[in-house]
Amino acid sequence: MKTSPETSFPHRHLLGIEGLSPLDITMVLDAADGYVDQSRRVDKTSDLMKGLTVINLFFENSTRTRTSFEAAAKRLGADVINMTVASSSIKKGETLIDTAMTLNAMHPDVLVVRHGNSGAVQLLSDKVDGAVINAGDGRHEHPTQALLDALAIRRRVGRLSGLTVAICGDIAHSRVARSNIQLLQIMGARVRLIAPPTLLPPKAERFGVEVFTDMRGGLHDVDIVMMLRLQLERMQGSFVPSVREYFRYFGLDREKLSYAKPDALVMHPGPMNRGVEIDSELADDIDRSLIRDQVEMGVAVRMACLDILTRPLREGVAA
């Protein structure tokens, strides 16, 4: 399904995959396809967003995501401001609402926000005039990660509909898993969750997925194996006996991958804990691994999101 250039995106913000239609998702992926080509040119920049301002407001550290958004905005010609929360007034007791009002007075056109609390990005979006992109909020959502994962799959396999995708690992603490579950199902894929019981959300079946607690059964006949990082920083208490035991039973290596289809592809949102979630040699196998593709697709998808969300503003200026 291809979208036409005249199709408009019916959302002011990108706060999550929830609420997006197949047409919305396809629109972003189609636009991102073109930005992959732009990013591979010698001259990677355009003036599409010249004069517009993007603020990256990250309350949690994330070098990969923040750098990807920064590269995306600069390649579109926007002015970029990176807010360092550790040295900002937020650390001095300023509330989230105060921060929103302060930033809004600077008239940013796009605010990219990562926050440790679920719902914080939604709260900010209600208080600012510009578009807001959720770069990850608590355990809630990480929509651009799911979109870049979808683009990586679509470019390699040619489709999303009809695929069986296994999401494996620390699902209970993962906003990446939540966004991917929703996107893949919206686009017609079947989703399986594989994890030890301690790392599965309560009543995981309510998401419309198949749930497994062993890799052999869960990986049988799947097309895509999506590994997740063990989010030790979000864990309070003991969720796994040891990382060695975790890798033995749930870390992906060639033996476990053999349970899947012969041409099954491997993904990981990064950063990887090599030898914990995935075997190093498998992660670097360009024939089976999409991990490098995911990093490249991240910039293209974020360029597409910035482009699409600022189109009404740019068209209004042009008019």
Order of alpha helices (4+ residues) and beta strands (2+ residues): alpha-beta-alpha-beta-alpha-beta-alpha-beta-alpha-beta-alpha-beta-beta-alpha-beta-alpha-alpha-beta-alpha-alpha
